[in-house]
Amino acid sequence: NGNAGFQQVLERLESDPLCQRLSLKSFLILPFQRITRLKLLLQNILKRTRPGSEEEVQATQAYDALEKLIKDCNENVQRMKSTEELIYLSQKIEFECKIFPLISQSRRLVKCGELTALDFNSPSPKWKVTTRPIYLHLFNDCLLLSRPKE
């Protein structure tokens, strides 16, 4: 987004008839789609092979290897999404003092959301209750509370 020249080239390429007006994302996801199609193909091969045959053993080994590959891909995608969330969050949150680095290889965001904090201002007979929004960010290793900038 920050490189205007890259954006222009990308728009020109995506509008080219040779690319069939597909976005860059669609080209990046193609290899993973092929892997999942291979899994379906191997499932069909396994259905049609004779039980106990050498072909069944080889197809089963190929299927197991492909399942492991798909699992690894999914784990890496989740790890990248988690890192992207942390980067986005670190750009949004401004610390008064840096307590710890928000972005870490082992840290991931588990849950986040807005809460309403209740403030009881005075101990007089007429309690005055005020509310203010706060945000809860639950990570796998810590809990962070934040409030919107005033």
C-alpha positions in Angstrom: 0.0 0.0 0.0 2.9 2.4 0.7 4.5 1.9 -2.7 2.5 3.8 -5.4 4.7 2.4 -8.2 4.1 -1.1 -7.2 0.4 -0.5 -6.9 0.3 0.9 -10.5 2.2 -2.1 -11.9 0.0 -4.5 -10.0 -3.2 -2.8 -11.2 -1.9 -2.9 -14.8 -1.0 -6.6 -14.5 -4.3 -7.6 -12.9 -6.2 -5.8 -15.6 -4.2 -7.6 -18.4 -6.3 -10.2 -20.3 -3.5 -12.7 -19.9 -4.2 -12.7 -16.1 -7.9 -13.1 -16.8 -8.6 -10.1 -14.5 -7.6 -12.2 -11.5 -6.0 -10.5 -8.4 -2.6 -11.3 -7.1 -4.2 -13.1 -4.1 -5.8 -15.6 -6.4 -2.5 -16.4 -7.9 -0.8 -16.8 -4.5 -3.5 -19.2 -3.3 -3.4 -21.5 -6.4 -0.6 -23.8 -5.1 -2.5 -24.5 -1.9 -5.7 -25.2 -3.9 -3.8 -27.7 -6.0 -2.5 -29.5 -2.9 -6.1 -29.8 -1.6 -7.2 -31.1 -5.0 -4.5 -33.7 -4.9 -5.9 -34.9 -1.6 -9.3 -35.5 -3.2 -7.6 -37.3 -6.1 -5.7 -39.6 -3.8 -8.9 -40.3 -1.8 -10.6 -41.4 -5.1 -7.5 -43.5 -6.0 -7.6 -45.2 -2.6 -11.3 -46.0 -3.1 -10.6 -47.8 -6.4 -7.4 -49.7 -5.4 -7.5 -53.3 -4.3 -7.2 -53.7 -0.6 -3.8 -55.0 0.4 -2.2 -54.3 -2.9 1.1 -52.5 -3.5 -0.8 -49.7 -5.2 -2.9 -49.2 -2.0 0.2 -49.1 0.2 1.8 -46.4 -2.1 -1.4 -44.4 -2.4 -1.8 -44.5 1.4 1.8 -43.3 1.9 1.2 -40.5 -0.6 -2.0 -39.6 1.1 -0.4 -39.5 4.6 2.4 -37.3 3.3 0.0 -35.0 1.6 -2.1 -34.7 4.8 1.0 -33.8 6.8 1.9 -31.2 4.2 -1.6 -29.6 4.4 -1.4 -29.6 8.2 1.9 -27.8 8.1 0.6 -25.3 5.6 -2.4 -24.6 7.7 -0.3 -24.1 10.8 2.0 -21.7 9.0 -1.0 -19.7 7.7 -2.3 -19.5 11.2 1.1 -18.4 12.5 1.3 -15.7 9.8 -2.2 -14.5 10.6 -1.3 -14.2 14.2 1.8 -12.2 13.4 -0.1 -9.9 11.2 -2.7 -9.3 14.0 0.2 -8.5 16.4 1.7 -6.1 13.9 -1.6 -4.4 13.3 -2.3 -4.1 17.0 1.2 -2.8 17.8 0.6 0.0 15.2 -2.8 0.9 16.9 -1.7 0.8 20.5 0.5 3.5 22.0 2.2 2.7 25.3 3.1 5.4 27.8 6.2 3.3 28.5 7.5 0.2 26.7 6.9 -2.6 29.1 7.5 -5.5 26.7 7.6 -6.0 23.0 4.1 -6.8 21.7 5.4 -8.7 18.6 7.0 -12.0 19.5 7.4 -15.4 17.8 5.7 -17.2 20.6 2.9 -14.7 21.4 -0.5 -14.9 19.7 -3.7 -13.1 20.2 -6.4 -15.4 21.6 -9.3 -13.0 22.0 -10.0 -9.2 22.0 -13.0 -7.1 22.5 -14.5 -3.9 24.0 -15.7 -3.8 27.6 -17.5 -1.1 29.6 -15.7 0.0 32.8 -17.9 1.3 35.6 -16.5 4.1 37.8 -18.0 4.8 41.1 -16.9 8.4 41.7 -18.0 9.4 45.1 -18.7 7.7 48.4 -21.6 10.0 49.2 -25.1 8.7 49.6 -25.8 9.5 45.9 -23.4 7.2 44.1 -22.5 8.6 40.7 -21.7 5.9 38.2 -19.9 6.7 35.0 -18.9 4.4 32.2 -16.0 4.4 29.8 -14.9 1.9 27.1 -11.8 -0.3 27.7 -10.4 -2.9 25.4 -9.3 -6.4 26.5 -6.5 -8.1 24.6 -6.0 -11.7 25.7 -2.7 -13.2 24.5 -1.5 -16.7 25.1 1.0 -15.4 27.7 -0.5 -12.1 29.0 -3.6 -9.9 29.3 -3.5 -6.3 28.1 -6.1 -3.7 28.9 -6.2 -0.5 26.9 -8.4 2.5 26.5 -9.2 4.7 23.5 -7.0 7.8 23.2 -8.9 10.9 24.5 
